[in-house]
Amino acid sequence: MYPLFSGGVHTNQDESKGKVMDSAAINKVCQSVYARVPALQGVKPKVSAQGSRYLLIFTKTNKLPTGKALEQTVRVVADEEGNIIKMSSSRG
């Protein structure tokens, strides 16, 4: 259900329409996210289609000095050309 393609990006293909986000558009979104959240540099997103838009979820687990782990998640809604419509992040 989550095939891998170019660069290890996970995609959830919309079986009813066969839509997959273009890798150039994914790279455009990734560069914007990495510029805003440098801690996520190199993290590959999980991509899923939502109608005419796409949801990209970036997740990274950081270790704290106390030994506990803190997960940081950034959710991005983008159009098929890679333009960001909405971005939200966890506090981590």
N, C-alpha and C positions, 0 to 999 in steps of 0.2 A: 504494500500500500504506500510505502514511502521510498520510492526508488531514488538512488543517488545519481547525480549528474554534475559535471564540470565543477570541480573545486569542493566536492563533498557537501554541497548544499542539499538539505533534505526537502523534498517537495511532496505535497499531497495533491495529486492530480484530481481535478474534478471529473469523475468518470462520465457524468452526463454530457459534458461539453468538451472534454478532452483538453482543457486549458492548462497550460504550464507557463509560468512567468519566464520571460526571456532572460538569459544569463547576463546580458549587458545591463538590463534593468535592475537585476538583483545586485550586480556590482555597483551600480550608481547609488542604490539605497545603502549598501554596506559602507561605501565611502562616506556618506553623510552621517551615518550612525557612528562610525569610528572617529570622525572629526568631533562630534558632540560628546561621545563617551569613550575616551581613549582606553579605558580599562577593558573594553570589549574588542580591542584590536585583534584580528585574526579569528574571532568567533564566527562560525558559519551559521546562518539562520535556518530555522525550519520555515518553509514556505507553504501556504495553503491558499487556495482560491476562495474568494467570497463574492460571488457574482462577477461584476466587472472589476473588482478590486482584489488585492492580495494582502494577506496578513503574514508578516515576517516576524518571527520570535527569536530573539537572541538571548541565550542563557549562559551564565558563567557562575561557577562556584568559587568563592574566595575563602581562603583560610585566614582566620583571625589570629592574633597573637596568643589568645587564650586557648587555641586549639580547636575552637568551634568553626563550623563552616557557615558561610552566609551566601545565599544564592541571589544573584542580581539578574533581573529579567527586563528586557526592553521589547515592547511590542510596537510594531510599525505597520500602519495601513498605507499602502501605496497603490497608485494606478499602474496600468500595464506598461507605461513608459518609464517607471521608476521614480516618479514624482511623489514625494511624501505628502500624504493627506493629514495624517495624525500620528503622533508618537507619544508613548507613555512609558514610564519606567518604575520599577520597584525602588524602594529606599536603599536597597543594598548596594 
